[in-house]
Amino acid sequence: MYVSKITRSGDAYLRLYTQRLLRLHQYLLKQLNISL
């Protein structure tokens, strides 16, 4: 029970991290397009 709770919170954290990473990636691509 305790282990599953840890993995669930870990999955949520990973999902949040990937969403931020994707947003940052899109932002950088936009900046590159503007500069080009």
C-alpha distance matrix in Angstrom:
0.0 3.8 5.5 5.3 6.3 8.9 10.1 10.6 12.6 14.3 15.5 16.8 18.6 20.0 21.3 22.9 24.4 25.9 27.3 29.0 30.3 31.8 33.4 34.9 36.1 37.8 39.4 40.7 42.2 43.9 45.4 46.7 48.3 49.9 51.3 52.5
3.8 0.0 3.8 5.5 5.2 6.5 8.9 10.0 11.0 12.5 14.5 15.7 16.8 18.5 20.3 21.5 22.7 24.6 26.2 27.4 28.7 30.5 32.1 33.2 34.6 36.6 37.8 39.1 40.8 42.5 43.7 45.1 46.9 48.5 49.6 51.0
5.5 3.8 0.0 3.8 5.3 5.1 6.4 8.6 10.1 10.5 12.4 14.4 15.3 16.3 18.4 20.1 20.9 22.4 24.4 25.8 26.6 28.4 30.3 31.3 32.5 34.6 36.1 37.0 38.6 40.6 41.8 42.9 44.8 46.5 47.6 48.8
5.3 5.5 3.8 0.0 3.8 5.4 5.1 6.1 8.7 9.6 10.4 12.4 14.2 15.0 16.4 18.4 19.7 20.9 22.6 24.4 25.3 26.8 28.6 30.1 31.1 32.9 34.6 35.8 37.2 39.0 40.5 41.7 43.3 45.1 46.4 47.5
6.3 5.2 5.3 3.8 0.0 3.8 5.5 5.1 6.3 8.5 9.9 10.8 12.4 14.2 15.5 16.8 18.4 20.1 21.4 22.9 24.3 25.9 27.4 28.8 30.2 31.9 33.3 34.7 36.3 37.9 39.3 40.7 42.4 43.9 45.2 46.6
8.9 6.5 5.1 5.4 3.8 0.0 3.8 5.4 5.3 6.0 8.6 10.0 10.5 12.1 14.2 15.4 16.3 18.2 20.0 21.1 22.2 24.2 25.8 26.8 28.2 30.2 31.5 32.6 34.4 36.2 37.3 38.6 40.5 42.0 43.1 44.6
10.1 8.9 6.4 5.1 5.5 3.8 0.0 3.8 5.5 4.8 6.1 8.6 9.7 10.2 12.1 14.1 14.9 16.1 18.2 19.8 20.5 22.2 24.1 25.3 26.3 28.3 29.9 31.0 32.4 34.4 35.8 36.8 38.6 40.4 41.5 42.7
10.6 10.0 8.6 6.1 5.1 5.4 3.8 0.0 3.8 5.3 5.1 6.4 8.7 9.8 10.6 12.5 14.2 15.4 16.7 18.6 19.9 21.2 22.8 24.4 25.6 27.2 28.8 30.3 31.6 33.3 34.9 36.2 37.7 39.4 40.8 42.0
12.6 11.0 10.1 8.7 6.3 5.3 5.5 3.8 0.0 3.8 5.4 5.1 6.2 8.6 9.8 10.6 12.2 14.3 15.4 16.6 18.2 20.0 21.2 22.5 24.2 25.9 27.0 28.6 30.3 31.8 33.1 34.6 36.3 37.7 39.0 40.6
14.3 12.5 10.5 9.6 8.5 6.0 4.8 5.3 3.8 0.0 3.8 5.4 5.0 6.1 8.5 9.8 10.4 12.2 14.2 15.3 16.2 18.2 19.9 20.9 22.2 24.3 25.6 26.7 28.3 30.2 31.4 32.6 34.5 36.1 37.2 38.5
15.5 14.5 12.4 10.4 9.9 8.6 6.1 5.1 5.4 3.8 0.0 3.8 5.4 5.0 6.1 8.6 9.7 10.5 12.2 14.2 15.1 16.4 18.3 19.8 20.7 22.5 24.2 25.5 26.8 28.6 30.2 31.3 32.9 34.7 36.0 37.1
16.8 15.7 14.4 12.4 10.8 10.0 8.6 6.4 5.1 5.4 3.8 0.0 3.8 5.4 5.1 6.2 8.6 10.0 10.7 12.5 14.2 15.4 16.6 18.4 19.9 21.3 22.7 24.4 25.8 27.2 28.8 30.4 31.8 33.3 34.8 36.2
18.6 16.8 15.3 14.2 12.4 10.5 9.7 8.7 6.2 5.0 5.4 3.8 0.0 3.8 5.4 5.1 6.1 8.6 9.9 10.6 12.2 14.3 15.4 16.4 18.2 20.0 21.0 22.4 24.3 25.8 27.0 28.5 30.3 31.7 32.9 34.5
20.0 18.5 16.3 15.0 14.2 12.1 10.2 9.8 8.6 6.1 5.0 5.4 3.8 0.0 3.8 5.4 5.0 6.1 8.6 9.9 10.3 12.2 14.2 15.2 16.2 18.3 19.8 20.8 22.3 24.3 25.6 26.7 28.5 30.2 31.3 32.6
21.3 20.3 18.4 16.4 15.5 14.2 12.1 10.6 9.8 8.5 6.1 5.1 5.4 3.8 0.0 3.8 5.4 5.2 6.2 8.7 9.8 10.6 12.3 14.2 15.2 16.6 18.4 19.9 21.1 22.7 24.5 25.7 27.1 28.8 30.4 31.5
22.9 21.5 20.1 18.4 16.8 15.4 14.1 12.5 10.6 9.8 8.6 6.2 5.1 5.4 3.8 0.0 3.8 5.5 5.2 6.3 8.6 10.0 10.7 12.3 14.2 15.5 16.6 18.4 20.1 21.3 22.7 24.5 25.9 27.2 28.8 30.3
24.4 22.7 20.9 19.7 18.4 16.3 14.9 14.2 12.2 10.4 9.7 8.6 6.1 5.0 5.4 3.8 0.0 3.8 5.4 5.2 6.1 8.6 9.9 10.5 12.2 14.3 15.3 16.4 18.3 20.0 21.0 22.5 24.4 25.8 26.9 28.4
25.9 24.6 22.4 20.9 20.1 18.2 16.1 15.4 14.3 12.2 10.5 10.0 8.6 6.1 5.2 5.5 3.8 0.0 3.8 5.4 4.9 6.1 8.5 9.7 10.3 12.2 14.0 15.1 16.3 18.3 19.8 20.9 22.5 24.3 25.6 26.7
27.3 26.2 24.4 22.6 21.4 20.0 18.2 16.7 15.4 14.2 12.2 10.7 9.9 8.6 6.2 5.2 5.4 3.8 0.0 3.8 5.4 5.2 6.2 8.6 9.8 10.6 12.3 14.3 15.4 16.6 18.5 20.0 21.2 22.7 24.5 25.7
29.0 27.4 25.8 24.4 22.9 21.1 19.8 18.6 16.6 15.3 14.2 12.5 10.6 9.9 8.7 6.3 5.2 5.4 3.8 0.0 3.8 5.5 5.0 6.1 8.5 9.9 10.4 12.2 14.2 15.3 16.5 18.3 20.0 21.1 22.5 24.2
30.3 28.7 26.6 25.3 24.3 22.2 20.5 19.9 18.2 16.2 15.1 14.2 12.2 10.3 9.8 8.6 6.1 4.9 5.4 3.8 0.0 3.8 5.4 5.1 6.1 8.6 9.8 10.5 12.3 14.3 15.3 16.4 18.4 20.0 21.0 22.4
31.8 30.5 28.4 26.8 25.9 24.2 22.2 21.2 20.0 18.2 16.4 15.4 14.3 12.2 10.6 10.0 8.6 6.1 5.2 5.5 3.8 0.0 3.8 5.4 5.0 6.2 8.5 9.8 10.5 12.4 14.3 15.3 16.5 18.4 20.0 20.9
33.4 32.1 30.3 28.6 27.4 25.8 24.1 22.8 21.2 19.9 18.3 16.6 15.4 14.2 12.3 10.7 9.9 8.5 6.2 5.0 5.4 3.8 0.0 3.8 5.4 5.2 6.2 8.7 9.9 10.6 12.4 14.3 15.4 16.7 18.5 20.0
34.9 33.2 31.3 30.1 28.8 26.8 25.3 24.4 22.5 20.9 19.8 18.4 16.4 15.2 14.2 12.3 10.5 9.7 8.6 6.1 5.1 5.4 3.8 0.0 3.8 5.5 5.0 6.2 8.6 9.9 10.6 12.3 14.3 15.3 16.5 18.3
36.1 34.6 32.5 31.1 30.2 28.2 26.3 25.6 24.2 22.2 20.7 19.9 18.2 16.2 15.2 14.2 12.2 10.3 9.8 8.5 6.1 5.0 5.4 3.8 0.0 3.8 5.4 5.1 6.2 8.7 9.9 10.6 12.4 14.3 15.4 16.4
37.8 36.6 34.6 32.9 31.9 30.2 28.3 27.2 25.9 24.3 22.5 21.3 20.0 18.3 16.6 15.5 14.3 12.2 10.6 9.9 8.6 6.2 5.2 5.5 3.8 0.0 3.8 5.5 5.1 6.2 8.7 9.9 10.6 12.4 14.3 15.3
39.4 37.8 36.1 34.6 33.3 31.5 29.9 28.8 27.0 25.6 24.2 22.7 21.0 19.8 18.4 16.6 15.3 14.0 12.3 10.4 9.8 8.5 6.2 5.0 5.4 3.8 0.0 3.8 5.4 5.1 6.3 8.7 10.0 10.7 12.4 14.3
40.7 39.1 37.0 35.8 34.7 32.6 31.0 30.3 28.6 26.7 25.5 24.4 22.4 20.8 19.9 18.4 16.4 15.1 14.3 12.2 10.5 9.8 8.7 6.2 5.1 5.5 3.8 0.0 3.8 5.4 5.0 6.2 8.6 9.8 10.5 12.2
42.2 40.8 38.6 37.2 36.3 34.4 32.4 31.6 30.3 28.3 26.8 25.8 24.3 22.3 21.1 20.1 18.3 16.3 15.4 14.2 12.3 10.5 9.9 8.6 6.2 5.1 5.4 3.8 0.0 3.8 5.4 5.1 6.2 8.6 9.9 10.4
43.9 42.5 40.6 39.0 37.9 36.2 34.4 33.3 31.8 30.2 28.6 27.2 25.8 24.3 22.7 21.3 20.0 18.3 16.6 15.3 14.3 12.4 10.6 9.9 8.7 6.2 5.1 5.4 3.8 0.0 3.8 5.4 5.1 6.2 8.7 9.8
45.4 43.7 41.8 40.5 39.3 37.3 35.8 34.9 33.1 31.4 30.2 28.8 27.0 25.6 24.5 22.7 21.0 19.8 18.5 16.5 15.3 14.3 12.4 10.6 9.9 8.7 6.3 5.0 5.4 3.8 0.0 3.8 5.4 5.1 6.2 8.5
46.7 45.1 42.9 41.7 40.7 38.6 36.8 36.2 34.6 32.6 31.3 30.4 28.5 26.7 25.7 24.5 22.5 20.9 20.0 18.3 16.4 15.3 14.3 12.3 10.6 9.9 8.7 6.2 5.1 5.4 3.8 0.0 3.8 5.4 5.1 6.0
48.3 46.9 44.8 43.3 42.4 40.5 38.6 37.7 36.3 34.5 32.9 31.8 30.3 28.5 27.1 25.9 24.4 22.5 21.2 20.0 18.4 16.5 15.4 14.3 12.4 10.6 10.0 8.6 6.2 5.1 5.4 3.8 0.0 3.8 5.5 5.1
49.9 48.5 46.5 45.1 43.9 42.0 40.4 39.4 37.7 36.1 34.7 33.3 31.7 30.2 28.8 27.2 25.8 24.3 22.7 21.1 20.0 18.4 16.7 15.3 14.3 12.4 10.7 9.8 8.6 6.2 5.1 5.4 3.8 0.0 3.8 5.5
51.3 49.6 47.6 46.4 45.2 43.1 41.5 40.8 39.0 37.2 36.0 34.8 32.9 31.3 30.4 28.8 26.9 25.6 24.5 22.5 21.0 20.0 18.5 16.5 15.4 14.3 12.4 10.5 9.9 8.7 6.2 5.1 5.5 3.8 0.0 3.8
52.5 51.0 48.8 47.5 46.6 44.6 42.7 42.0 40.6 38.5 37.1 36.2 34.5 32.6 31.5 30.3 28.4 26.7 25.7 24.2 22.4 20.9 20.0 18.3 16.4 15.3 14.3 12.2 10.4 9.8 8.5 6.0 5.1 5.5 3.8 0.0
